[in-house]
Each structure stands twice: as C-alpha cells, then as structure tokens.
Amino acid sequence: MPAIVGVVQVISIGSSGVFHIGDVFSICPVSTAKTFAGAGSFITGDGISVYNEKSLTYTIDDEAVDQGINFNL
C-alpha cells in the first residue's frame, strides 16, 4: 500500500544492511563471514567461568573455495 513519507535522514548503513522506503516484493540481503574464536569466546552472562588449560584455535583454511552465496536469493 502506498504511503506518504516525510523527511528521512540516514546516518549510516552497514555493508550488509538494507534501507527501503516504498513497495517491495522481496528484500534479500546476502553476506558471508568466517569467524575463528577460542574456547569461551562467545559466552555471555554474569558469573561465567571457563577453565581451559590447553586451547588452540586453528585459523589455517586449506580449502580453496568455501560455500558460495550465488543462489541464495
């Protein structure tokens, strides 16, 4: 349904963000990321204790090509 939109000020949009005003059939933002993290890296909360004496995070990627995003529309 069409609408009347007043003044819009956009400060910033991230690299995988979408800014849209008006009618649309489909919005498909696509992005990829590869994250390496050690033990306890993504734990959140109060009073969390992680005991890990020998921790290694291997960041060597032997693959020539990762999974593509070509057909994710």
PEQUIKA-V155705 format. One record per backbone hydrogen bond with DSSP energy under -1.0 kcal/mol. NH is the residue of the N-H (numbers start at 1). CO is the residue of the C=O. Records with the same first field share a line. If there is no record, write none. Layout:
# PEQUIKA-V155705
NH = CO ; CO
This chain:
# PEQUIKA-V155705
17 = 14
41 = 38
72 = 69
